[in-house]
Amino acid sequence: MSIPGIIASVVLVIIVLGVLSLDYVEQNEYGLIYNWVTKRIGKRVYHGGTHPIGFWNKFVVFPATVQSIEFSNRRWPMANSPTLHTRTKEGLALQLSISFQYTLDPKRLSQLYALTNVAYEGLFVRLARDQLLEAAAEFEGPQYWLQRHEIGDQMSSLVTQSLQESCAKLWGLQLLVIDLPDRYEKAITLTQVQQQIIKTRWNEQKAASIRADTEVLKADFDRQIRVVRASANANYTVATKLASAQAAGRKIAAEAEALKYVRAKLHLSPEGAVQFQQLNAFGNLPNATFLANLPEARAMVGTGSVAIAPAFLQQGSTRQHWQGQQQHKEPPRKTSVLPVSARLAAKF
């Protein structure tokens, strides 16, 4: 055989051995190297990917994901084992459907392989069954209705301890079905219904009491509101009346000062001042007229009624003015009708 042929054969053998030396582990798996020559398992854990391990080795794989074990009457692969049958603390027949999930401890996979090879699930089923049956027998029938959460915690604690001793970790546990004798379940159901009715009645009484207290508080607040409003209205009335009185007083004082000033400037007698005030009052009327330059003239007010008020045209009474005209034999002045607003101009 020629040298190139030998070299080619050697290279081919090396390539084949190199290919055979490669092995892979899935991303959701752990792998341990197993030497099929010496029948020994390695302690190094491989996770996901292709690794050179030698053609004399191979990977023994374990799941890296959460695995589930279920005790129920459902078919495989949903259920790994049939329903658990036991008795309660007082001796009642009890059937339990339970599911739990676990993960393997990657740091202790070599110990798990040494303990069970790869048949670890059967070991977990046996350990869990024993712990669950032990926990179930510690509780009475009513507790499975009233303390289901506490029972689940107790079972989880026992299963967790058992799995930790077998290189696994409990991920979760669920009580799926709790089946007691039908007669007993009916009695418990009636008891629960009665207790619920009692609780409902108690809540109704409490609600009625709260509503009554609310009405009392509301009535008290309404009373306080009425008192505050009445006090505010009283203060408002006092303030407005006092202000009105003060305004009226100031108005009267101002009118007195104005009248005093007019009397001083016009040299009015007391009778003339009274007549001036009469004419001023007529001026405040919305519909009044006055006859000027006519003896014994009267004001016309409203719808034609005649108010008794002598015409005030100059200082002194109208009668004195008429007598003065007769003495000087002045011709009578032209009669005119003037609005009250023009009476002072006609007078002065």
Secondary structure, 3 states (H helix, E strand, C coil): CCHHHHHHHHHHHHHHHHHHCEEEEEEEEEEEEEECCCCEEEEEEEEEEEEECCCCEEEEEEECCCEEEEECCCCCCCCCECCEEEECCCCCEEEEEEEEEEEECHHHHHHHHHHHCCCHHHHHHHHHHHHHHHHHCCCCCCHHHHCHHHHHHHHHHHHHHHHHCCCEEEEEEEEEEEECCHHHHHHHHHHHHHHHHHHHHHHHHHHHHHHHHHHHHHHHHHHHHHHHHHHHHHHHHHHHHHHHHHHHHHHHHHHHHHHHHHHHHHCCCHHHHHHHHHHHHHHCCCCEEEEECCCCCCEEECCCEEECCCCCCCCCCHHHHHHHHHHCCCCCCCCEEEEHHHHHHHHC
